[in-house]
Amino acid sequence: MPYRNRYLFVCTNRRADGHPKGSCAERGAERLLAQIKDEIRKRGATLEVRACSSSCLDMCELGPIVLQEPDNVAYGHVAEEDAEEIAVAAIEGGIVERRVLQKPT
């Protein structure tokens, strides 16, 4: 298994329709994950950065959620339009500040 410099964990959890918290999946997280993967692939960086699905990350109301590791950064309210910027930031070792919910202290 190759070691990657960064991992992007995209919550794709789906709750029952009508659940008060909603879910990342119903907010488009599955399409978002596919777009992030595509952006990484287009840049030839699949051996440096891996985007993968995650189950619930307990921030449902703020979803879709993306965790960037090992930077310990949580992004919230991530839209499909953010896919390219998040992929590029992960490849370059950066952070998309406008989407940050949590950073290490």
C-alpha positions in Angstrom: 0.0 0.0 0.0 1.5 3.3 -1.0 1.9 6.1 1.6 0.3 9.3 0.6 1.3 12.8 1.8 -2.3 13.8 2.4 -5.7 12.2 2.7 -9.0 13.9 2.1 -11.9 12.1 3.9 -15.2 13.1 2.5 -18.2 12.3 4.7 -20.8 10.5 2.5 -23.0 9.4 5.3 -26.7 9.2 4.5 -29.4 9.5 7.1 -33.1 8.7 6.7 -35.1 11.2 4.7 -36.4 13.9 7.0 -33.8 13.5 9.7 -33.5 16.8 11.5 -29.7 16.8 11.2 -29.7 16.1 7.5 -26.7 14.3 6.0 -23.7 15.1 3.9 -24.9 12.6 1.2 -28.2 14.5 0.8 -26.1 17.7 0.4 -24.1 16.4 -2.5 -21.1 14.7 -0.9 -21.1 11.8 -3.2 -20.7 14.0 -6.3 -18.2 16.2 -4.4 -16.0 13.1 -3.6 -16.1 12.1 -7.3 -15.1 15.6 -8.3 -12.2 15.8 -5.8 -10.9 12.5 -7.0 -11.1 13.7 -10.6 -9.2 16.8 -9.8 -6.4 14.8 -8.1 -6.3 12.4 -11.1 -6.1 15.2 -13.6 -3.1 16.6 -11.9 -1.3 13.2 -11.8 -1.2 13.3 -8.0 -2.9 10.0 -7.1 0.3 8.8 -5.4 0.6 11.9 -3.3 -3.0 12.6 -2.3 -5.9 10.2 -1.7 -9.5 11.2 -1.5 -11.9 8.6 0.0 -15.3 8.3 1.5 -15.9 8.4 5.2 -18.9 7.6 7.4 -20.4 10.2 9.8 -17.9 12.7 11.2 -20.4 14.2 13.7 -20.7 17.6 12.0 -23.8 16.9 10.1 -25.3 20.4 10.3 -22.1 21.8 8.7 -21.9 19.4 5.8 -20.6 18.3 3.5 -17.6 17.8 5.6 -14.0 17.1 4.4 -11.1 16.2 6.7 -7.6 16.9 5.5 -5.0 14.7 7.2 -2.4 14.7 8.5 -3.0 18.5 8.8 -6.0 17.8 11.1 -8.1 20.4 9.2 -11.9 20.1 8.9 -13.7 21.9 6.1 -17.4 22.5 6.2 -20.2 23.6 3.9 -18.1 22.3 1.1 -19.7 22.7 -2.3 -18.9 21.1 -5.7 -17.4 24.4 -6.7 -14.7 23.9 -4.0 -13.5 20.5 -5.3 -10.7 21.9 -7.5 -9.4 24.3 -4.8 -9.4 21.6 -2.1 -7.6 19.1 -4.3 -4.9 21.6 -5.3 -4.4 22.8 -1.7 -4.0 19.2 -0.6 -1.5 18.5 -3.4 0.5 21.7 -2.6 0.3 21.2 1.2 -2.0 24.2 1.7 -5.3 24.8 3.3 -8.5 26.4 1.9 -9.0 28.9 4.8 -12.5 30.1 3.8 -13.8 26.5 4.4 -12.0 25.7 7.6 -14.1 24.8 10.6 -11.3 23.4 12.7 -7.5 23.6 12.7 -5.0 22.2 15.1 -4.1 24.5 18.0 
